[in-house]
Amino acid sequence: MTRFSFTVHATDGAARTGVVSTPRGQIRTPAFMPVGTAATVKAMLPENVRATGADIILGNTYHLMLRPGAERIARLGGLHRFMNWERPILTDSGGFQVMSLAGLRKLDERGVTFKSHVDGSRHELTPERSMEIQRLLGSDIVMCFDECTPFPADEATAAESMRLSMRWAARSREAFGDRPGHALFGIQQGSVFRELREESSQALRAIGFDGYAIGGLAVGEGQEAMFAVLDYAPGLLPEDKPRYLMGVGKPDDIVGAVQRGVDMFDCVLPTRSGRTGQALTRRGAVNLRNARHQDDPRPLDPDCACPCCRNYSRAYLHHVHKAQEIIAAMLLTWHNLHYYQELMQGLRDAIAAGRLDAFVADFHARRAEGDLPPL
C-alpha cells in the first residue's frame, strides 16, 4: 500500500514543485483543490472536474455532518464512492464554518456547541468528533480541528485563540491515531503576528503532522497583509512536508503565495464566480452579465482549450446567464476550473525550468492588458 508522502522535485527561489503521493493517486504541486462542499463540485460532473486537471478535491466536514450525515455516508461506502470521485479528497475540520455559519454557538475548551443553519438542531463539534466524522467520510487528508481567529483581532485575542487551536491540535493528533495511507495536517495560526506564528509552528512541529496548513488568512486582511505574513510563515514549517494555504484564492493571490513557498490551495472563487456570470481569464475577470457581450461571436478566451471556449460564443454565454439557464453555470464553472488548473500547470512547469520570475511577469502583463476590446 502506498503510504502518504511528499517529494520536492525542483525549487525556484522559495517556490517548490513536487508530488504528494497517496493510496488514491498522486497530487502534483503546487495544487489547486476545487471545493466540493456538499459532496459535489457545484455545476460539474466529477469526471469533468478531473478533465480540467484536478488531482484532488475538498469536502466540507460541517456541511456533510449536518446533511446527509457522516454515519450515513459511511454506511453507503464512504465519501469517494458516495460522490463518484475515486481520487484523493481533503476534508476541512468544520471549524471555519462553525464560526461563520452556525447560529448561537458556544465555544469552550472542550469544543463548540452550535445550532445547525439547516434545521436549527443542536450539535457539538470537538477535536475528537471532527476526527471521527472525517474518518467516517474516509477522506485522504484530514484537517485538525481549530478555531479560525477572526480578523481584525488584537494580539492578546489572537494569542488566546492560537493557543486553544494548538491544544485542539494535540487532541486531534491523539484522536486521529495511526491510519496508514491517511494524513493529518496541523494548522498554523497567529493572525498577522509573527511571534504568534512562530509559537504556533513550534507547537505543531512538537506534535508532528503529515502536512501543515497556514490558517487565519484570506479573512479580510487584504493581499498586502497576507503576503507580509507569507513572506515568513511557510518557512516556519518543515521543508519536507506539504504546505497548504487555506481558502486562497484569487489567481494573483495564488501566484504570490507559490512564490513564497506554498504547495496547496483551495477556494470557492472559480465555482462561485461561474454561477454568478463571472469568468476568470488570462486577461483578468470578465463579467458576462454586461450588455457589451450580447452580440459578440468571439469565444470567452481565444487561447483557452476548455469546452466553453472551444464551442460557445460570448453572446451565447451572456444569453444563457441572463435567462438563468443551468448550462450557464456549467460552462463558466468548467472554464474557470480549467483556467485555474492551467495556471497551476504553468507554475509547476516554470518552477521546474527555473523560470518562475519570467512566468510571473508574463502573468501580470497579460492581466494588465484587460479584456478584449468590444467589437
LOMARBA-228103 format. One line per 10 residues: for each residue y, x, z of N, C-alpha, C. Coordinates in steps of 0.02 Angstrom, whole numbers. Layout:
N
Y:X:Z:Y:X:Z:Y:X:Z ~ ...
END
This chain:
375
-60:42:0:0:0:0:63:44:0 ~ 110:27:-45:174:63:-47:212:50:18 ~ 232:102:51:274:93:109:347:90:87 ~ 389:68:131:460:66:115:487:137:117 ~ 523:157:64:552:225:63:614:225:19 ~ 654:278:27:715:286:-12:720:358:-35 ~ 731:366:-100:738:432:-130:803:437:-168 ~ 843:488:-153:904:501:-191:887:547:-249 ~ 904:525:-310:887:564:-370:945:609:-393 ~ 1007:587:-381:1065:626:-403:1125:606:-362
1172:653:-355:1235:637:-322:1293:660:-365 ~ 1351:629:-355:1412:649:-389:1468:637:-339 ~ 1493:689:-307:1537:680:-250:1498:646:-195 ~ 1527:595:-165:1492:559:-112:1443:507:-140 ~ 1449:492:-205:1408:439:-235:1336:463:-245 ~ 1289:417:-239:1218:434:-247:1185:383:-294 ~ 1134:405:-330:1091:359:-365:1019:376:-348 ~ 978:325:-340:909:336:-319:868:273:-324 ~ 815:271:-284:769:214:-286:746:197:-215 ~ 750:133:-198:717:106:-139:650:79:-161
595:104:-132:528:81:-151:502:33:-98 ~ 476:-24:-121:444:-73:-77:379:-95:-109 ~ 334:-127:-70:272:-151:-99:282:-201:-156 ~ 340:-234:-158:352:-284:-210:392:-256:-269 ~ 404:-192:-269:438:-163:-326:495:-117:-306 ~ 522:-82:-355:575:-33:-343:644:-65:-352 ~ 691:-40:-313:761:-61:-316:802:-1:-335 ~ 831:-3:-395:872:53:-418:940:50:-385 ~ 963:106:-359:1028:107:-325:1077:152:-362 ~ 1143:136:-359:1173:79:-325:1147:12:-352
1136:-35:-307:1106:-100:-324:1153:-157:-304 ~ 1156:-207:-348:1190:-269:-329:1138:-324:-321 ~ 1141:-359:-264:1093:-411:-248:1125:-480:-258 ~ 1105:-518:-309:1130:-587:-314:1110:-627:-252 ~ 1154:-673:-233:1143:-712:-172:1106:-777:-188 ~ 1047:-785:-157:1007:-845:-165:1006:-883:-99 ~ 1062:-908:-77:1073:-935:-10:1016:-979:14 ~ 1003:-1032:-23:955:-1083:-2:891:-1080:-43 ~ 866:-1019:-54:805:-1006:-94:817:-1022:-168 ~ 879:-1013:-190:894:-1018:-261:959:-981:-275
961:-942:-328:1025:-916:-353:1055:-973:-394 ~ 1108:-1002:-370:1133:-1065:-397:1144:-1062:-473 ~ 1120:-1112:-508:1127:-1122:-580:1084:-1074:-622 ~ 1038:-1038:-589:996:-990:-625:922:-1001:-611 ~ 880:-991:-662:808:-986:-651:792:-915:-628 ~ 742:-907:-584:726:-839:-559:712:-789:-616 ~ 677:-811:-668:662:-764:-723:726:-743:-760 ~ 777:-786:-759:841:-768:-791:880:-720:-747 ~ 875:-729:-681:906:-680:-635:877:-611:-648 ~ 812:-609:-654:778:-545:-668:800:-517:-735
809:-561:-785:828:-538:-852:898:-506:-852 ~ 940:-523:-804:1005:-490:-801:1000:-418:-777 ~ 942:-400:-748:932:-332:-722:927:-328:-647 ~ 927:-385:-612:923:-384:-539:854:-363:-516 ~ 851:-316:-468:788:-292:-440:772:-328:-374 ~ 823:-359:-343:815:-388:-276:867:-443:-269 ~ 851:-495:-231:899:-547:-215:904:-555:-140 ~ 955:-592:-118:967:-603:-47:955:-676:-30 ~ 920:-687:26:911:-755:52:947:-761:119 ~ 960:-824:140:1002:-834:198:964:-866:256
956:-828:310:919:-850:368:946:-915:398 ~ 1012:-918:406:1043:-977:436:1028:-1040:396 ~ 1040:-1038:331:1030:-1097:289:957:-1117:285 ~ 913:-1067:278:842:-1082:270:810:-1107:335 ~ 835:-1083:393:807:-1108:457:825:-1181:468 ~ 883:-1202:442:905:-1271:450:873:-1317:398 ~ 864:-1290:338:837:-1332:284:808:-1286:231 ~ 744:-1287:217:693:-1336:240:658:-1317:305 ~ 676:-1259:335:644:-1235:396:598:-1177:382 ~ 602:-1125:424:563:-1064:413:488:-1078:420
469:-1119:469:398:-1134:479:369:-1169:417 ~ 408:-1214:388:384:-1250:328:375:-1200:270 ~ 424:-1156:260:418:-1106:206:356:-1063:217 ~ 343:-1043:280:284:-1002:295:220:-1040:277 ~ 216:-1104:294:157:-1144:278:146:-1149:203 ~ 201:-1147:165:198:-1153:92:189:-1085:58 ~ 176:-1032:97:159:-968:67:213:-916:69 ~ 269:-930:104:322:-881:110:376:-891:57 ~ 433:-858:68:492:-870:26:481:-848:-46 ~ 446:-793:-57:436:-769:-126:399:-822:-168
345:-848:-141:307:-899:-178:347:-964:-183 ~ 379:-982:-128:417:-1045:-125:469:-1049:-181 ~ 505:-993:-193:559:-994:-242:541:-959:-307 ~ 478:-938:-314:454:-908:-377:493:-844:-394 ~ 499:-800:-343:530:-734:-353:483:-684:-319 ~ 447:-646:-359:396:-601:-331:421:-531:-317 ~ 484:-519:-332:513:-453:-319:544:-451:-249 ~ 574:-395:-228:599:-391:-160:653:-443:-144 ~ 653:-463:-80:704:-508:-53:731:-477:12 ~ 796:-476:19:829:-458:82:854:-522:114
842:-530:178:871:-588:213:921:-563:264 ~ 979:-597:266:1028:-581:318:1004:-612:384 ~ 1039:-596:438:1014:-614:504:1034:-684:526 ~ 1084:-713:493:1111:-778:514:1174:-772:555 ~ 1189:-712:579:1246:-704:624:1312:-723:592 ~ 1323:-702:530:1387:-716:497:1398:-791:488 ~ 1345:-827:465:1352:-898:453:1361:-937:518 ~ 1328:-915:572:1338:-949:636:1412:-945:655 ~ 1442:-887:643:1513:-879:661:1558:-920:615 ~ 1541:-925:550:1588:-954:502:1576:-1028:489
1513:-1052:497:1497:-1121:477:1480:-1167:534 ~ 1446:-1141:584:1418:-1186:636:1474:-1215:679 ~ 1463:-1276:701:1512:-1308:746:1492:-1298:819 ~ 1541:-1300:863:1528:-1299:935:1479:-1246:956 ~ 1492:-1184:937:1445:-1131:954:1463:-1100:1022 ~ 1413:-1075:1054:1423:-1042:1119:1387:-976:1117 ~ 1423:-922:1128:1395:-855:1122:1390:-823:1191 ~ 1331:-795:1206:1324:-757:1268:1277:-699:1255 ~ 1258:-663:1308:1216:-604:1300:1150:-620:1265 ~ 1122:-678:1279:1057:-697:1251:1060:-708:1176
1113:-741:1152:1119:-757:1081:1172:-809:1070 ~ 1161:-852:1021:1210:-903:1004:1176:-971:1002 ~ 1204:-1020:1035:1183:-1090:1026:1236:-1124:985 ~ 1215:-1168:939:1263:-1198:894:1236:-1265:868 ~ 1282:-1304:840:1264:-1367:808:1261:-1356:732 ~ 1208:-1381:701:1199:-1374:629:1256:-1408:591 ~ 1280:-1374:539:1330:-1406:495:1298:-1458:450 ~ 1230:-1459:448:1195:-1507:404:1189:-1575:438 ~ 1163:-1575:500:1149:-1640:532:1170:-1642:606 ~ 1204:-1590:630:1228:-1591:699:1176:-1574:751
1114:-1558:729:1061:-1541:778:1077:-1475:812 ~ 1052:-1467:873:1066:-1406:912:1013:-1353:900 ~ 1035:-1291:895:989:-1235:882:1012:-1175:923 ~ 965:-1130:935:981:-1066:967:957:-1010:921 ~ 1001:-962:911:983:-903:871:993:-842:915 ~ 939:-805:926:940:-744:965:913:-687:921 ~ 919:-625:942:887:-572:903:813:-585:892 ~ 779:-609:943:706:-621:937:691:-677:888 ~ 730:-732:892:719:-788:847:737:-770:775 ~ 790:-731:765:808:-709:698:753:-667:668
722:-622:707:666:-582:682:606:-626:665 ~ 594:-677:707:538:-722:694:549:-762:630 ~ 610:-788:620:624:-826:559:615:-782:498 ~ 641:-721:500:637:-678:441:564:-656:429 ~ 524:-651:482:452:-637:474:417:-697:441 ~ 434:-757:462:405:-817:431:424:-823:358 ~ 485:-805:342:507:-807:271:470:-754:230 ~ 451:-699:262:415:-646:227:460:-598:189 ~ 523:-593:209:569:-551:172:550:-477:178 ~ 569:-439:127:551:-368:124:599:-325:165
663:-343:164:714:-309:204:744:-359:252 ~ 738:-345:316:760:-388:370:823:-357:400 ~ 872:-400:415:933:-375:446:933:-391:520 ~ 957:-343:561:967:-354:632:1012:-413:645 ~ 1002:-446:701:1048:-499:721:1110:-467:753 ~ 1169:-485:728:1230:-455:754:1285:-508:758 ~ 1338:-490:793:1398:-532:792:1446:-502:742 ~ 1466:-543:694:1515:-519:645:1584:-522:678 ~ 1613:-465:694:1677:-461:728:1731:-493:685 ~ 1769:-540:712:1822:-572:672:1877:-521:657
1915:-535:604:1972:-494:586:2034:-538:581 ~ 2092:-517:607:2101:-454:645:2076:-460:717 ~ 2056:-404:745:2035:-400:815:2066:-338:845 ~ 2090:-343:907:2115:-283:940:2056:-238:959 ~ 2071:-176:978:2018:-127:988:1971:-147:1045 ~ 1997:-177:1097:1955:-197:1154:1906:-252:1133 ~ 1931:-301:1095:1887:-355:1070:1834:-328:1023 ~ 1856:-284:977:1809:-254:929:1756:-212:965 ~ 1775:-177:1018:1728:-136:1056:1677:-179:1091 ~ 1700:-232:1123:1654:-278:1158:1604:-309:1110
1629:-331:1052:1587:-362:1001:1536:-312:974 ~ 1559:-251:958:1515:-199:932:1459:-182:982 ~ 1477:-175:1045:1426:-156:1096:1376:-212:1106 ~ 1397:-274:1101:1350:-330:1104:1302:-325:1044 ~ 1329:-312:984:1287:-304:924:1237:-247:932 ~ 1257:-193:965:1212:-136:974:1155:-154:1023 ~ 1171:-193:1075:1117:-217:1120:1071:-264:1083 ~ 1099:-306:1041:1058:-351:1000:1017:-312:948 ~ 1045:-256:924:1007:-215:876:944:-186:909 ~ 950:-164:971:892:-138:1007:840:-193:1018
862:-253:1034:816:-309:1042:784:-329:975 ~ 823:-326:921:796:-341:855:742:-291:836 ~ 755:-227:849:706:-175:834:641:-186:872 ~ 646:-204:936:586:-216:977:549:-278:952 ~ 586:-331:937:553:-393:914:523:-386:845 ~ 553:-343:802:528:-332:734:458:-301:737 ~ 449:-253:783:384:-221:792:366:-175:734 ~ 301:-168:722:276:-124:669:251:-167:612 ~ 287:-168:557:269:-210:499:268:-167:436 ~ 213:-132:422:210:-88:364:229:-124:300
270:-92:259:291:-122:196:354:-164:202 ~ 374:-180:264:436:-217:276:485:-170:311 ~ 550:-181:298:602:-136:325:650:-175:369 ~ 676:-142:419:728:-170:462:790:-127:456 ~ 847:-158:441:911:-123:435:954:-137:496 ~ 984:-85:524:1034:-92:576:1103:-102:544 ~ 1150:-130:582:1216:-146:555:1271:-112:596 ~ 1307:-66:563:1363:-31:595:1422:-80:601 ~ 1450:-83:661:1510:-124:672:1565:-80:701 ~ 1622:-111:718:1678:-72:745:1744:-87:712
1746:-140:669:1807:-162:636:1839:-102:600 ~ 1905:-92:609:1939:-38:572:1952:22:617 ~ 1913:28:672:1925:81:721:1871:136:714 ~ 1892:195:695:1846:249:680:1802:267:740 ~ 1832:273:800:1792:292:859:1738:240:873 ~ 1753:176:862:1702:124:873:1647:128:820 ~ 1665:142:758:1614:151:705:1569:210:722 ~ 1598:263:749:1559:322:768:1511:305:825 ~ 1536:269:875:1493:249:931:1437:204:907 ~ 1453:157:864:1403:112:836:1349:150:798
1370:198:756:1322:237:716:1275:277:761 ~ 1302:306:814:1260:345:861:1208:300:894 ~ 1229:239:913:1183:192:945:1127:172:896 ~ 1145:160:833:1096:139:783:1047:196:768 ~ 1073:257:762:1030:315:749:980:325:806 ~ 1003:313:867:959:322:925:902:271:924 ~ 917:210:901:864:158:897:817:174:839 ~ 845:191:781:806:210:722:790:151:678 ~ 815:153:616:805:98:568:783:125:500 ~ 759:80:458:736:99:390:795:103:341
850:73:360:910:74:319:968:52:363 ~ 1029:60:339:1088:47:380:1140:9:339 ~ 1167:-43:370:1220:-81:337:1287:-66:370 ~ 1340:-75:331:1408:-71:356:1433:-143:358 ~ 1442:-168:419:1462:-238:428:1535:-243:448 ~ 1560:-304:451:1627:-316:476:1683:-298:428 ~ 1666:-288:363:1717:-278:312:1715:-337:263 ~ 1764:-339:217:1771:-396:171:1779:-461:210 ~ 1815:-457:266:1827:-516:307:1902:-531:313 ~ 1940:-507:262:2011:-521:261:2056:-461:271
2027:-402:279:2069:-343:294:2103:-314:232 ~ 2080:-333:173:2110:-307:112:2076:-242:89 ~ 2083:-227:24:2047:-170:-5:2069:-104:24 ~ 2134:-95:35:2159:-31:60:2128:-15:128 ~ 2127:-64:173:2098:-53:240:2023:-43:235 ~ 1990:-80:190:1918:-73:182:1902:-2:157 ~ 1937:22:106:1924:89:80:1939:142:133 ~ 1989:130:174:2005:178:228:1947:186:275 ~ 1912:131:291:1852:134:332:1794:168:294 ~ 1788:150:230:1732:177:190:1742:251:174
1802:277:183:1812:349:174:1771:390:224 ~ 1753:359:282:1714:396:331:1650:360:353 ~ 1648:292:350:1593:255:380:1524:271:350 ~ 1516:275:283:1448:291:258:1423:358:282 ~ 1468:407:288:1449:474:309:1426:478:382 ~ 1439:426:422:1415:424:491:1342:403:494 ~ 1314:379:438:1246:353:437:1199:405:406 ~ 1133:401:421:1086:452:395:1087:456:319 ~ 1087:518:294:1090:529:222:1026:507:186 ~ 970:507:223:905:494:190:885:420:193
932:376:212:918:305:215:969:266:173 ~ 950:209:145:998:171:105:1055:143:148 ~ 1113:138:117:1173:112:150:1196:50:112 ~ 1205:-3:149:1217:-70:120:1284:-97:146 ~ 1330:-110:101:1395:-139:119:1391:-215:111 ~ 1393:-251:167:1377:-321:167:1436:-363:141 ~ 1420:-409:94:1470:-457:71:1521:-432:22 ~ 1508:-376:-10:1555:-345:-58:1521:-342:-126 ~ 1555:-363:-177:1622:-388:-179:1645:-395:-250 ~ 1710:-387:-258:1740:-386:-324:1719:-322:-360
1719:-323:-428:1696:-263:-464:1732:-199:-442 ~ 1798:-202:-432:1834:-141:-413:1819:-121:-341 ~ 1802:-170:-298:1779:-153:-230:1713:-113:-234 ~ 1668:-137:-276:1602:-105:-282:1609:-34:-309 ~ 1649:-25:-361:1658:41:-391:1686:90:-339 ~ 1737:68:-301:1766:111:-250:1718:127:-194 ~ 1676:78:-176:1627:90:-122:1571:136:-145 ~ 1550:131:-208:1499:177:-235:1527:248:-234 ~ 1590:257:-252:1621:323:-249:1620:352:-179 ~ 1617:308:-129:1619:329:-59:1549:331:-27
1496:323:-66:1429:336:-41:1387:275:-23 ~ 1407:215:-46:1368:154:-31:1316:143:-85 ~ 1257:117:-64:1200:109:-110:1183:36:-128 ~ 1201:-12:-86:1180:-81:-96:1237:-129:-81 ~ 1239:-184:-119:1292:-233:-113:1264:-304:-122 ~ 1299:-353:-94:1286:-423:-110:1352:-460:-107 ~ 1359:-513:-146:1419:-555:-143:1407:-620:-181 ~ 1437:-674:-157:1431:-738:-192:1481:-742:-251 ~ 1525:-693:-258:1578:-698:-307:1554:-713:-379 ~ 1506:-676:-406:1488:-690:-476:1458:-760:-486
1419:-784:-438:1390:-851:-446:1441:-905:-431 ~ 1480:-897:-378:1531:-948:-362:1583:-952:-417 ~ 1605:-894:-443:1654:-895:-498:1626:-931:-559 ~ 1562:-920:-573:1531:-953:-630:1534:-1029:-625 ~ 1530:-1055:-564:1532:-1128:-555:1603:-1155:-556 ~ 1653:-1112:-550:1722:-1135:-549:1760:-1116:-612 ~ 1724:-1096:-664:1756:-1084:-728:1787:-1016:-737 ~ 1767:-969:-693:1795:-901:-698:1742:-852:-721 ~ 1757:-815:-773:1712:-763:-798:1739:-695:-777 ~ 1694:-651:-757:1713:-583:-737:1691:-537:-794
1739:-501:-823:1725:-461:-883:1753:-391:-875 ~ 1738:-349:-924:1766:-281:-926:1842:-281:-923 ~ 1872:-335:-949:1945:-340:-952:1973:-378:-892 ~ 1933:-388:-841:1955:-425:-782:1931:-497:-784 ~ 1960:-538:-742:1939:-608:-736:1970:-650:-792 ~ 1929:-696:-820:1953:-741:-872:1943:-813:-846 ~ 1996:-852:-847:1993:-920:-822:1981:-967:-881 ~ 1919:-993:-886:1901:-1037:-942:1931:-1106:-936 ~ 1963:-1121:-880:1997:-1186:-873:2061:-1189:-914 ~ 2089:-1131:-931:2154:-1129:-965:2150:-1157:-1036
2200:-1196:-1055:2201:-1229:-1120:2202:-1179:-1178 ~ 2223:-1117:-1165:2226:-1068:-1220:2158:-1056:-1252 ~ 2104:-1074:-1218:2037:-1062:-1245:2010:-1120:-1287 ~ 2044:-1177:-1289:2012:-1238:-1316:1998:-1235:-1391 ~ 2034:-1193:-1428:2022:-1186:-1500:1997:-1116:-1518 ~ 1975:-1077:-1468:1958:-1006:-1479:1883:-1000:-1497 ~ 1868:-980:-1559:1797:-974:-1580:1764:-909:-1558 ~ 1803:-864:-1526:1776:-798:-1508:1731:-802:-1446 ~ 1686:-754:-1440:1646:-751:-1378:1690:-731:-1319 ~ 1665:-745:-1260:1698:-726:-1198:1713:-651:-1197
1662:-611:-1212:1668:-538:-1214:1629:-513:-1274 ~ 1663:-491:-1327:1628:-470:-1388:1580:-411:-1377 ~ 1588:-373:-1322:1545:-315:-1309:1487:-332:-1264 ~ 1480:-396:-1243:1428:-415:-1196:1368:-444:-1233 ~ 1307:-426:-1211:1246:-448:-1245:1212:-506:-1210 ~ 1245:-536:-1160:1213:-592:-1124:1210:-654:-1169 ~ 1165:-702:-1155:1158:-762:-1197:1223:-802:-1204 ~ 1263:-803:-1152:1327:-839:-1154:1372:-809:-1207 ~ 1379:-744:-1207:1424:-711:-1255:1394:-707:-1325 ~ 1328:-703:-1330:1296:-700:-1396:1299:-766:-1433
1296:-821:-1397:1283:-886:-1429:1336:-940:-1423 ~ 1387:-928:-1382:1436:-982:-1369:1507:-956:-1373 ~ 1552:-999:-1394:1622:-982:-1401:1661:-998:-1337 ~ 1720:-968:-1332:1765:-985:-1277:1784:-1060:-1280 ~ 1792:-1086:-1341:1809:-1157:-1348:1754:-1201:-1317 ~ 1691:-1182:-1330:1635:-1222:-1302:1634:-1216:-1226 ~ 1642:-1155:-1201:1641:-1145:-1128:1697:-1183:-1094 ~ 1756:-1183:-1125:1812:-1222:-1099:1794:-1296:-1097 ~ 1765:-1320:-1153:1747:-1392:-1157:1696:-1412:-1104 ~ 1641:-1375:-1099:1588:-1397:-1052:1610:-1390:-980
1654:-1341:-966:1680:-1338:-897:1725:-1397:-882 ~ 1771:-1413:-928:1816:-1469:-918:1777:-1535:-912 ~ 1723:-1540:-950:1681:-1601:-949:1632:-1603:-891 ~ 1634:-1549:-850:1590:-1544:-791:1516:-1547:-809 ~ 1500:-1517:-866:1430:-1513:-887:1395:-1456:-850 ~ 1333:-1467:-831:1295:-1418:-792:1288:-1352:-830 ~ 1284:-1355:-897:1275:-1294:-936:1333:-1245:-926 ~ 1392:-1270:-909:1449:-1225:-898:1435:-1177:-841 ~ 1410:-1204:-784:1393:-1162:-727:1336:-1114:-745 ~ 1287:-1139:-784:1229:-1097:-802:1251:-1037:-845
1291:-1050:-896:1310:-997:-942:1357:-947:-910 ~ 1407:-971:-872:1455:-925:-842:1423:-885:-785 ~ 1377:-916:-747:1342:-878:-695:1299:-824:-726 ~ 1262:-842:-780:1221:-792:-815:1264:-734:-838 ~ 1321:-750:-870:1365:-696:-893:1388:-652:-835 ~ 1411:-684:-781:1438:-645:-725:1386:-600:-694 ~ 1325:-626:-685:1272:-584:-656:1253:-528:-704 ~ 1252:-543:-769:1237:-491:-820:1291:-436:-816 ~ 1354:-457:-811:1408:-408:-807:1400:-363:-746 ~ 1385:-393:-689:1377:-354:-627:1319:-304:-634
1263:-326:-662:1206:-280:-669:1220:-226:-720 ~ 1257:-242:-772:1277:-191:-821:1323:-139:-789 ~ 1368:-164:-746:1412:-118:-709:1371:-71:-664 ~ 1321:-98:-629:1279:-56:-586:1241:-4:-626 ~ 1214:-25:-685:1178:23:-728:1226:77:-752 ~ 1287:58:-769:1336:107:-790:1352:157:-735 ~ 1358:132:-674:1370:177:-617:1311:224:-605 ~ 1250:197:-608:1191:239:-599:1187:294:-652 ~ 1199:275:-715:1196:324:-769:1250:377:-761 ~ 1310:356:-741:1366:403:-734:1354:452:-678
1326:428:-622:1311:474:-566:1257:524:-587 ~ 1206:499:-621:1151:543:-644:1176:596:-692 ~ 1226:579:-733:1253:626:-782:1309:669:-754 ~ 1330:656:-691:1384:694:-662:1452:679:-692 ~ 1460:617:-717:1523:599:-749:1553:534:-719 ~ 1545:526:-653:1568:465:-621:1644:457:-626 ~ 1682:512:-618:1755:507:-622:1777:479:-689 ~ 1747:502:-743:1765:477:-809:1746:403:-817 ~ 1688:384:-790:1668:314:-793:1717:269:-756 ~ 1738:292:-697:1784:252:-656:1852:247:-691
1875:301:-720:1940:300:-756:1937:250:-813 ~ 1882:250:-850:1874:203:-906:1870:131:-881 ~ 1834:121:-826:1828:55:-795:1897:26:-779 ~ 1939:66:-748:2006:42:-729:2051:33:-791 ~ 2043:77:-840:2084:71:-900:2068:7:-938 ~ 2004:-9:-944:1985:-71:-979:2012:-132:-943 ~ 2008:-132:-877:2033:-190:-838:2109:-197:-845 ~ 2143:-140:-850:2216:-141:-856:2239:-171:-922 ~ 2196:-168:-974:2213:-198:-1039:2222:-273:-1034 ~ 2186:-305:-988:2189:-378:-982:2147:-412:-1035
2147:-478:-1033:2104:-517:-1079:2128:-509:-1151 ~ 2083:-528:-1197:2101:-529:-1268:2164:-571:-1277 ~ 2209:-548:-1321:2270:-589:-1333:2251:-657:-1363 ~ 2289:-710:-1347:2272:-776:-1376:2276:-774:-1452 ~ 2239:-818:-1484:2240:-822:-1557:2307:-853:-1580
END
